[in-house]
Amino acid sequence: MVGPSAAQRASSLSIRLNFAMLRGLTHGAKGTFTFLLARPQHRNPGLNFSSVWTEAANRSFLIHSTYTTDTKSREENKKTIESLYRLSVDVKKIRRLKEWVLLQDVAYVQEIAGILQEMGADEAAVASILERCPEAVLHTPAEINSQRALWQLVCQNEKQLIKLIEQFPESFFTTEYHENQKANILFFQELGLKNNIITRFLTSAPSIFYNPVEKNKDIIETLQRNYLSLGGSDANMKIWILKLLSQNPFILLNNSTAIQENLEFLQKNDFTDHEVLQLLSKLKGFIFQLTASTMQESMLFSKRVFKCSDQELKELVLKCPALLYYSVPVLEERLEGLLKEGISVAQIKETPMVLELTTQIVQYRIKKLSALGYDIKSGTLESLNGTKKDFEVNYGKIQSKKERPIFNPVAPIHVED
């Protein structure tokens, strides 16, 4: 079955918006979405990170399939289990989550534990690491020592290294891409990324190191070329690239063609070169996880809901990139959530950034403001906007203003005789 188009959704929502304003719908709760972009507490559900998760899933499958074939007909390795028990490791937990590790004929439990202890891990830390990433014991000591030397290229000392391993053991014990990891670390250092940023990438975005370094270089060169063609300066290019990478390393999982197509889409929709650069900075590179078709649907939906011209729509998108990167279902849900709170379409059009907030956050903030007597229906939506910190500051100002006594300088002063 084919779902409704963006135009049909917008038309349907428009009817519901008008009807809802007449009925005065009561409060309603919707699902929560988060996105890390201009608003740190939010994540964009419209972005496509499937390639990241698919690669991670495939890697897990490959590691598993490399070591085991028929788990039902095999017995657990008693030597492995005894060694784990001596290290106070919760074997039941491993058996429940990754039993296949216990079935392997060869394991290096004592050796891997010894390497971790050399780096400064105490008994509790070693047990925790092996419980969360038991496949670590299937790597040879030589592989782990090579990985240890590699990560030391960007770690200040072994104290920092063991702390990272405790927090992200799977990232460290993924040794299948060792040569690619090494080449990419050296490339990122040459590019000018600081070591603390590279260590953050190793732990939170390890998949970008699995690419051949040539692929990552190609993406960087594509970004540099487009930055200059859009009017960016040579003097600022390095800073721009490093900032973009620091904010969104997953940009390296895209390909040059997708980057080019998305930039061309914006230009075909009459965004100037300067405006395209402005959007790239605001979206922190996440625009490259979108497609031209999804952006087109979101823009068409917003145009119909707000009943605006192409120029007005462009201005709204520049003011609130959420209209570009959120999918139609998400925009529809958030608009309906705002409407149920008594907020008008005109108010939303005036302050579209409110669409970056989830329905749950909007309801929470309106409830807090209402307790102070602030009427969001007749006031500005600016008081709802911003990060959690921004809102708390605005809320504090409104609260202090409400609590401040009104002083009338011409009122008579009553003094007892």
C-alpha positions as CSV (number, residue, x, y, z in Angstrom):
1,M,0.0,0.0,0.0
2,V,1.3,3.5,-0.9
3,G,1.3,6.0,1.9
4,P,-0.1,9.6,1.5
5,S,2.1,12.1,-0.2
6,A,3.5,15.2,1.5
7,A,0.8,17.3,-0.2
8,Q,-2.0,15.0,1.0
9,R,-0.6,15.1,4.5
10,A,-0.3,18.8,4.6
11,S,-3.9,19.2,3.3
12,S,-5.2,16.7,5.8
13,L,-3.3,18.4,8.6
14,S,-4.6,21.9,7.6
15,I,-8.2,20.6,7.9
16,R,-7.4,19.1,11.3
17,L,-5.7,22.3,12.5
18,N,-8.7,24.5,11.7
19,F,-11.1,22.0,13.2
20,A,-8.9,21.7,16.3
21,M,-8.9,25.4,16.9
22,L,-12.6,25.4,16.9
23,R,-12.9,22.5,19.3
24,G,-10.2,23.5,21.7
25,L,-8.6,20.1,22.0
26,T,-7.3,19.1,25.4
27,H,-3.7,18.3,26.2
28,G,-2.2,15.2,24.5
29,A,1.1,13.4,24.8
30,K,3.1,12.2,21.9
31,G,6.1,10.0,21.4
32,T,9.5,11.6,22.2
33,F,12.2,12.2,19.6
34,T,15.7,13.5,20.3
35,F,18.2,15.1,18.1
36,L,21.7,16.4,18.6
37,L,22.0,19.4,16.4
38,A,21.5,23.1,17.2
39,R,19.5,21.9,20.2
40,P,21.8,19.5,22.1
41,Q,19.0,17.6,23.7
42,H,17.4,16.5,20.4
43,R,18.1,13.9,17.8
44,N,16.8,14.0,14.3
45,P,14.7,10.9,13.6
46,G,14.6,11.8,9.9
47,L,18.3,11.2,9.5
48,N,19.5,8.0,7.9
49,F,22.1,6.3,10.1
50,S,21.3,2.9,8.7
51,S,24.7,2.5,7.2
52,V,26.3,2.9,10.6
53,W,24.1,0.4,12.3
54,T,24.3,-2.1,9.4
55,E,28.1,-2.0,9.4
56,A,28.2,-2.5,13.2
57,A,25.7,-5.4,12.9
58,N,27.7,-7.0,10.1
59,R,30.9,-6.6,12.0
60,S,29.4,-8.4,15.0
61,F,28.1,-11.2,12.8
62,L,31.5,-11.6,11.1
63,I,33.3,-11.8,14.5
64,H,30.8,-14.4,15.7
65,S,30.9,-16.5,12.5
66,T,34.7,-16.4,12.5
67,Y,34.8,-18.3,15.7
68,T,31.8,-20.6,15.8
69,T,29.7,-22.8,13.5
70,D,27.3,-25.1,15.4
71,T,26.8,-23.9,19.0
72,K,24.3,-26.6,19.9
73,S,26.7,-29.5,19.3
74,R,29.7,-28.0,21.0
75,E,30.7,-27.9,24.6
76,E,32.0,-25.0,26.7
77,N,35.7,-24.6,27.1
78,K,36.3,-25.6,30.7
79,K,39.7,-23.9,30.8
80,T,38.2,-20.6,29.6
81,I,35.5,-20.8,32.2
82,E,37.9,-21.6,35.0
83,S,40.2,-18.7,34.0
84,L,37.2,-16.3,34.0
85,Y,36.0,-17.5,37.4
86,R,39.5,-16.8,38.8
87,L,39.2,-13.2,37.6
88,S,35.8,-12.9,39.3
89,V,34.1,-12.5,36.0
90,D,30.3,-13.2,35.9
91,V,30.3,-16.2,33.6
92,K,26.5,-16.5,33.8
93,K,26.2,-13.1,32.2
94,I,28.5,-14.1,29.4
95,R,26.6,-17.4,28.9
96,R,23.4,-15.5,28.7
97,L,24.6,-12.8,26.2
98,K,27.5,-14.2,24.2
99,E,27.7,-17.9,24.9
100,W,29.6,-18.5,21.7
101,V,32.7,-17.1,23.2
102,L,32.8,-19.9,25.8
103,L,32.6,-22.5,23.0
104,Q,35.8,-21.6,21.3
105,D,38.7,-24.1,21.6
106,V,41.4,-21.4,21.9
107,A,41.2,-18.3,24.3
108,Y,43.7,-16.1,25.9
109,V,42.0,-15.1,29.1
110,Q,45.0,-14.8,31.4
111,E,47.1,-13.1,28.8
112,I,44.5,-10.5,28.0
113,A,43.9,-9.9,31.6
114,G,47.6,-9.5,32.2
115,I,47.9,-6.8,29.5
116,L,45.0,-4.9,31.0
117,Q,46.6,-5.1,34.4
118,E,49.9,-3.8,32.9
119,M,48.0,-0.8,31.7
120,G,46.7,-0.1,35.2
121,A,43.4,-1.9,35.4
122,D,42.5,-3.3,38.8
123,E,40.7,-6.6,39.4
124,A,37.2,-5.1,39.3
125,A,38.0,-3.2,36.0
126,V,39.3,-6.3,34.3
127,A,36.2,-8.3,35.3
128,S,33.9,-5.5,34.1
129,I,35.7,-5.3,30.7
130,L,35.6,-9.0,30.1
131,E,32.0,-9.3,31.1
132,R,30.9,-6.5,28.7
133,C,33.3,-7.6,25.9
134,P,34.1,-11.3,26.4
135,E,35.3,-11.7,22.8
136,A,38.4,-9.8,23.9
137,V,39.8,-13.1,25.1
138,L,39.7,-14.6,21.6
139,H,42.3,-12.1,20.3
140,T,46.0,-13.0,20.6
141,P,48.2,-11.0,22.9
142,A,50.1,-9.7,19.8
143,E,46.9,-8.3,18.3
144,I,46.0,-6.5,21.6
145,N,49.5,-5.1,22.1
146,S,49.4,-3.8,18.5
147,Q,46.0,-2.1,19.3
148,R,47.5,-0.8,22.6
149,A,50.4,0.8,20.7
150,L,47.9,2.3,18.1
151,W,45.7,3.9,20.7
152,Q,48.7,5.3,22.5
153,L,49.3,7.5,19.5
154,V,46.4,9.6,20.6
155,C,46.1,9.0,24.3
156,Q,48.1,11.1,26.8
157,N,49.1,8.1,28.9
158,E,48.1,4.5,29.8
159,K,45.9,5.8,32.6
160,Q,43.7,7.6,30.0
161,L,43.9,4.5,27.7
162,I,42.6,2.0,30.3
163,K,39.9,4.4,31.3
164,L,38.7,4.5,27.6
165,I,38.9,0.7,27.4
166,E,36.7,0.5,30.6
167,Q,34.1,2.7,29.0
168,F,34.3,1.5,25.4
169,P,35.8,-2.0,25.4
170,E,34.2,-3.1,22.1
171,S,35.8,-0.2,20.2
172,F,39.2,-1.1,21.5
173,F,39.0,-4.8,21.0
174,T,37.9,-4.5,17.3
175,T,41.2,-5.3,15.7
176,E,40.0,-6.5,12.3
177,Y,40.6,-3.1,10.8
178,H,44.0,-2.3,12.4
179,E,45.8,-1.1,9.4
180,N,42.9,1.2,8.3
181,Q,42.6,2.5,11.9
182,K,46.3,3.4,11.9
183,A,46.2,5.1,8.5
184,N,43.1,7.1,9.5
185,I,44.6,8.2,12.8
186,L,47.7,9.5,11.0
187,F,45.5,11.2,8.4
188,F,43.3,12.9,11.0
189,Q,46.4,14.2,12.8
190,E,47.8,15.6,9.6
191,L,44.5,17.2,9.0
192,G,44.8,19.1,12.2
193,L,42.4,17.3,14.5
194,K,43.5,17.3,18.1
195,N,44.2,13.9,19.8
196,N,41.3,14.3,22.3
197,I,38.9,14.7,19.3
198,I,40.4,11.6,17.6
199,T,40.0,9.5,20.8
200,R,36.4,10.6,20.9
201,F,36.0,9.4,17.4
202,L,37.6,6.1,18.2
203,T,35.1,5.4,21.0
204,S,31.9,7.0,19.8
205,A,32.3,6.7,16.0
206,P,34.7,3.8,15.5
207,S,33.2,2.8,12.1
208,I,34.8,5.8,10.4
209,F,38.2,4.2,11.0
210,Y,37.2,1.0,9.2
211,N,37.1,2.9,5.9
212,P,40.2,2.8,3.7
213,V,42.0,6.1,4.3
214,E,41.6,7.0,0.6
215,K,37.8,7.0,1.0
216,N,37.9,9.4,4.0
217,K,40.4,11.6,2.1
218,D,38.0,11.7,-0.9
219,I,35.1,12.9,1.3
220,I,37.3,15.6,2.9
221,E,38.5,16.8,-0.5
222,T,34.9,16.9,-1.8
223,L,33.9,19.1,1.2
224,Q,36.9,21.4,0.7
225,R,36.1,21.8,-3.0
226,N,32.5,22.6,-2.4
227,Y,33.3,25.0,0.5
228,L,35.5,27.0,-1.8
229,S,33.0,26.9,-4.7
230,L,30.3,28.2,-2.4
231,G,32.4,31.3,-1.6
232,G,34.3,30.1,1.4
233,S,37.8,31.4,1.9
234,D,41.0,29.5,1.9
235,A,41.9,31.1,5.3
236,N,38.7,29.7,6.9
237,M,38.5,26.4,5.1
238,K,40.6,24.3,7.6
239,I,38.7,25.7,10.6
240,W,35.4,25.0,8.9
241,I,36.3,21.4,8.0
242,L,37.6,20.6,11.4
243,K,34.5,22.0,13.1
244,L,32.2,20.1,10.8
245,L,34.1,16.8,11.5
246,S,34.1,17.5,15.2
247,Q,30.4,18.0,15.3
248,N,29.5,15.1,13.0
249,P,32.2,12.5,12.2
250,F,29.6,10.3,10.6
251,I,29.7,12.6,7.5
252,L,32.7,10.3,6.5
253,L,30.3,7.4,6.0
254,N,28.6,9.2,3.1
255,N,29.9,9.2,-0.5
256,S,31.0,12.1,-2.7
257,T,28.0,11.7,-5.0
258,A,25.4,12.1,-2.1
259,I,27.2,15.2,-0.9
260,Q,27.1,16.7,-4.3
261,E,23.5,15.9,-5.0
262,N,22.2,17.4,-1.7
263,L,24.1,20.7,-2.3
264,E,22.7,20.9,-5.8
265,F,19.2,20.3,-4.5
266,L,19.6,23.4,-2.2
267,Q,20.9,25.5,-5.1
268,K,18.1,24.4,-7.4
269,N,15.7,25.6,-4.7
270,D,17.1,29.1,-5.0
271,F,19.3,29.1,-1.9
272,T,22.3,31.3,-2.6
273,D,25.8,30.0,-2.1
274,H,26.1,32.0,1.1
275,E,22.8,30.6,2.3
276,V,23.9,27.0,1.5
277,L,27.0,27.5,3.6
278,Q,24.9,29.0,6.4
279,L,22.7,25.8,6.3
280,L,25.7,23.5,6.3
281,S,27.0,25.2,9.4
282,K,23.6,25.2,11.2
283,L,23.0,21.5,10.3
284,K,26.5,20.5,11.2
285,G,26.8,18.3,8.1
286,F,23.8,16.2,9.0
287,I,22.2,17.4,5.7
288,F,24.3,14.8,4.0
289,Q,22.4,12.0,5.8
290,L,19.3,13.3,4.1
291,T,18.1,12.8,0.5
292,A,16.8,15.2,-2.0
293,S,13.4,13.5,-2.0
294,T,12.9,13.7,1.8
295,M,14.0,17.3,1.9
296,Q,11.6,18.1,-1.0
297,E,8.7,16.4,0.8
298,S,9.4,18.3,4.1
299,M,9.6,21.6,2.3
300,L,6.4,21.0,0.3
301,F,4.6,20.0,3.5
302,S,5.7,23.2,5.3
303,K,4.7,25.3,2.4
304,R,1.2,24.0,2.4
305,V,0.7,24.2,6.2
306,F,2.0,27.7,6.5
307,K,0.5,28.8,3.2
308,C,3.6,30.7,2.1
309,S,5.4,31.6,-1.1
310,D,8.7,30.0,-2.2
311,Q,10.6,33.0,-0.9
312,E,8.8,32.9,2.5
313,L,9.5,29.2,2.7
314,K,13.2,29.7,2.1
315,E,13.3,32.3,4.8
316,L,11.6,29.9,7.2
317,V,14.0,27.2,6.4
318,L,17.0,29.5,7.0
319,K,15.4,30.5,10.3
320,C,14.6,27.0,11.3
321,P,16.5,24.2,9.4
322,A,14.2,21.7,11.3
323,L,11.7,22.3,8.4
324,L,14.3,20.8,6.1
325,Y,15.8,17.9,8.1
326,Y,12.7,16.6,9.9
327,S,10.5,14.1,8.0
328,V,6.9,14.8,7.2
329,P,5.5,12.5,10.0
330,V,7.6,14.2,12.6
331,L,6.7,17.7,11.5
332,E,3.0,16.7,11.4
333,E,3.1,15.3,14.9
334,R,4.9,18.3,16.4
335,L,2.5,20.7,14.7
336,E,-0.5,18.8,16.1
337,G,1.1,18.7,19.5
338,L,1.5,22.5,19.5
339,L,-2.0,23.0,18.3
340,K,-3.4,20.9,21.1
341,E,-1.8,23.3,23.5
342,G,-3.8,26.2,22.0
343,I,-0.9,27.6,19.9
344,S,-1.9,28.9,16.5
345,V,-0.3,28.2,13.1
346,A,0.5,32.0,12.9
347,Q,2.5,31.8,16.1
348,I,4.4,28.8,14.9
349,K,5.2,30.5,11.6
350,E,6.5,33.5,13.5
351,T,8.7,31.3,15.7
352,P,9.3,28.1,13.7
353,M,12.3,27.1,15.9
354,V,9.7,25.7,18.4
355,L,9.4,22.7,16.0
356,E,12.9,21.6,17.1
357,L,11.3,20.7,20.5
358,T,9.5,17.4,21.1
359,T,5.9,17.4,22.1
360,Q,6.8,16.2,25.5
361,I,9.3,19.0,26.1
362,V,6.7,21.6,24.8
363,Q,4.1,20.3,27.3
364,Y,6.5,20.4,30.2
365,R,7.6,24.0,29.5
366,I,4.1,25.2,28.9
367,K,3.0,23.7,32.2
368,K,5.9,25.5,34.1
369,L,5.1,28.8,32.4
370,S,1.4,28.5,33.1
371,A,2.1,28.0,36.8
372,L,3.6,31.5,36.7
373,G,0.5,32.9,35.0
374,Y,2.2,33.2,31.6
375,D,-0.4,32.7,28.8
376,I,1.4,31.0,25.9
377,K,-1.6,31.4,23.6
378,S,-1.5,35.1,23.6
379,G,2.2,35.6,24.2
380,T,5.3,34.9,22.1
381,L,6.7,31.4,21.7
382,E,10.3,32.7,22.2
383,S,9.9,31.8,25.9
384,L,9.6,28.1,24.9
385,N,12.6,28.0,22.6
386,G,16.2,27.0,23.2
387,T,18.1,24.3,25.1
388,K,17.2,23.3,28.6
389,K,19.7,25.9,29.9
390,D,18.2,28.6,27.7
391,F,14.7,27.8,28.9
392,E,15.7,27.8,32.6
393,V,17.2,31.2,32.1
394,N,14.1,32.6,30.5
395,Y,11.9,30.9,33.1
396,G,14.0,32.5,35.9
397,K,13.5,36.0,34.4
398,I,9.8,35.6,34.1
399,Q,9.6,34.2,37.7
400,S,11.7,37.0,39.2
401,K,9.6,39.6,37.3
402,K,6.4,38.1,38.7
403,E,7.7,38.0,42.2
404,R,9.1,41.6,42.2
405,P,6.8,44.0,44.1
406,I,5.3,46.8,42.1
407,F,6.7,50.2,43.3
408,N,4.6,53.3,42.8
409,P,6.8,56.4,43.4
410,V,3.9,58.8,43.7
411,A,1.9,56.7,46.1
412,P,1.5,58.3,49.6
413,I,3.5,56.8,52.4
414,H,1.4,56.0,55.5
415,V,3.2,56.8,58.7
416,E,1.7,56.1,62.1
417,D,1.4,59.2,64.4
